[in-house]
Amino acid sequence: MLLRPRSWPAAPSLVIFASLSACAPETPPKPDHADRPEVPDDGGADAGATASWDPSVAAVLTFAGDRGAFSDAKSADAIPEASRGLVRVSLLDGPAPPPGTVWVGNFREASESGAVALTTVPREQFEELALGQGLSSKVELPEGLEAPPQVAASTGEIVVYKTAWCGVCKKLEGYLKKKGVQYASKDIEQDPQAAAELRSKAASKGLRTSSVPVIDVRGELIVGFDRARLEKIL
């Protein structure tokens, strides 16, 4: 059932095309920094220093990519919107950050010329914040930066993302109950956190959708009520 043109509370609209092709579960790869150029530590700026990156200056832009891994880009245009609030900038020709820190910037706040103000954070802190790992009261995001939405990890349970008015959603839930399948039901219109969770899961699988229901079967996403596919994986 196609979504009615309405807004979900406190969450950007999901724009997804229904895709019923199999999405095999993947194990999130660990961040691999072996091929990422590092800025030398010695000769760097003072701790707490600031700098600026201009698009004309060569740099490697590092951001949190799909499936909990880092991705690199050479231009700001290649950075996904969800990751633009917290980007590491490795200047190839410019001041080096203090030892143990990295330059980071909020690319949503770029000037008209594309320049971005930079500040420093500890390297480990950038990795935790960018990937949504280890977040606690002891790990605070520096002012002016925005961490990307955390990609919801599969809990091993079955989750149905729905709306109250969706008839197909009711048929899907009736099918699961008849089969005796235990599942969690989440209304993406009434629960902003559920909407954000679905958006993150869909992004991690490279899916786009504008319809419900969407069912997460232990990490495998199915858009719509695909009875044959459910029979196979359940």
N, C-alpha and C positions, 0 to 999 in steps of 0.2 A: 504494500500500500504506500503510495507516494505521500510524503509529508505535506501537510497543508502549509501555505506560506505564512509562517508565524515565527516569532523569536523565542529561543530558549532562554530562560532566566540566567543572567550572569554568565553566559557562555557564548562564544562566537558560533555562528551557524555552521552546521556540518554540511559540507557540499560533497556528497559521495554518489557514485554511480553503482547500482547493484551489480555485484560480481559474484557469480556462483561457481567460479573455478576454485579448485582446491588450493588451500594455503597451508602447506605443510609447516608444522611447528618448527621454530628455529631456536637454537640456543644462542642467547645474546653474546656476541663476541666481546672479549675483553678489549678495552681501549689499547690501541697499538700506536705507540709514539715513536717507533724505531725509525720510521722514514720521515719524521717531522723535523725540519731544521730548527735547531736550538739557537737562541741568541746567547752569545758568550756572557758569562757572569761578571768577569772582571771588567773594569772600566765603565760600569753602569752608572745610572743616575742614583741620587740619594733615595733612601727609603721614604715612601710616601710621596714620591715625586709624581708629577703629571706630565703628559706629553700630548701630542695630537697626531693623528694619522690622516694623511691626505691621499685620495685615490691615485694620485700621480706617483706616490712612493711605493716601491715594491715591498710587498709583505705577504706573509702566509696568514690567512684568517681561519682560525680553528673554532668549531662550534659543535654542539651536541647533535649528532645525526641520528639516523634510524637505528632501532634495536640496541640502544644503549652504547653506541660507539661514537668516536669522534670522527669528524670529517673536516677536510681542509678545502679552502677556496682561495682564489687569487683576486676575486672581485667581490664587492659587497652584494651585487645582484644575485650571486649564487647562494647566498645564505637564506635558508627558509625563514619565513616570518616568525615562527614559533621560537626560533633560536637566536633572533637578532638582538635580544636584550642583554645577552652576555656572550661576548665573542673575544677570544684571545687573538691578539695582534702581534705576530712575530716580525718585527721590522728587519728587513734585510739591509737597510741603509739608514741607520738612525741610532739614537741612544738605547743602550741596553738597560733592562730593568735591574734593580738590586739583586744580589744572589738569592736564589730560592724563590723569586717572585716572577710574575709574568705581567705583561701589559694586557689590560682588558678594556673593552668599551661597549657602550650601548648604541648599537647601530640604528635603533629606532629614533635616536636623537641626533642623527647626523645633520650637519648644516646644509644649506642649499647647494653648496659646492661639493657635498659628500664627505667633508671632513668630520672626523669623530674624535671627541675628547677621550684620552686614555688615562687610566690610573693603574695602580699595581695591587695585586692580591697574591698571597702565597700560592705556589703552583698546585699544591695538593688541594687547597681550598677551591681553586677554580674547577678542578676535576670533580670534586664532590658536588659543588653547586650546579655545574653545567649538566651533570648526569643525574641529579636528584638523589645522590647517595650520601648517607651519613649526615643528613640535615638534623640539626638540633639547636638548642639555644646557644650553644658554643660556636656554631658556624653561622655567622650573620653576613648577609649580602651587603656589600658596600653601597652607600647611598648613590643613587643614579643608575644602578644596574638592575636588570630584571632576569631572573633565572627562567629557563624555558619550562613549560609544563612537564611534570614528571610522567614518564611513560609507565602506565600501569602494568605491573608484572602479572602474569597469570598466576592465580591462586590455586589452580587445579580444580576449581569448581566450575559448574555450568552457570552462566549468567545470561539472562534475557534482557536486552535493552528495548524498551517499548514506550508507547504513549497510551494514555487512558482510552482514547477514542479509536485506536487502531484495531479493526476487526481481525486482520491477519494475525496480530499479536495474540488475540484471545484464542484463535485456532491453534497457534503454536503452543501456548500454555496448556490448552486442553489436551493436546497430543502428548506433551511431556508428562502431564499428570496421569493420563491413561496408561502410559508406559511405566509409571512408577519411578520416573527420573527426578532426583532431587536437584533443585536449581534455585538460584537467586533471581528475583525480578526487580528491575530498576527502571523507573519512569524518567526519561531524559528531559521531560518538560517540567516536572515537579521537583527534580533533584539536580541542581546545577553541577554538583560533584560527579554524578553519574554521567552527565553529558560530557564533562571534561575527560572523564575516564574513558568513555567510548571514543572520543576524538583522539586521545593519545594511543589507544590500542589500534585504531584504524590507521593512524599515521605510521605506526611501527610496522604495519603489514603492507603499507603502500596502497591502502584502500581509500576510496572516496565514495560517500553515499549520501543520498537524500531520502532514504526510505527506512522504515522500520517494519518488522523487528530485525534486530541484529543479535545473533546468539554467539556467545563465546563458549566453545566446548573445549575446555582445558587448553586454551591458548590458540585454538583454531577458530577464526571468525567466519560466520555464515550470514550473509545478507538475505533476508527474506525467509520464508518457510519452505525449505527444500527438503521435503519428506524423505526422498530417496537417499540424499547425502547424509541426513541425520540417522537414518536406519543403519547406514554403513559405519559411521564413526561412533555411534552409541553402542 
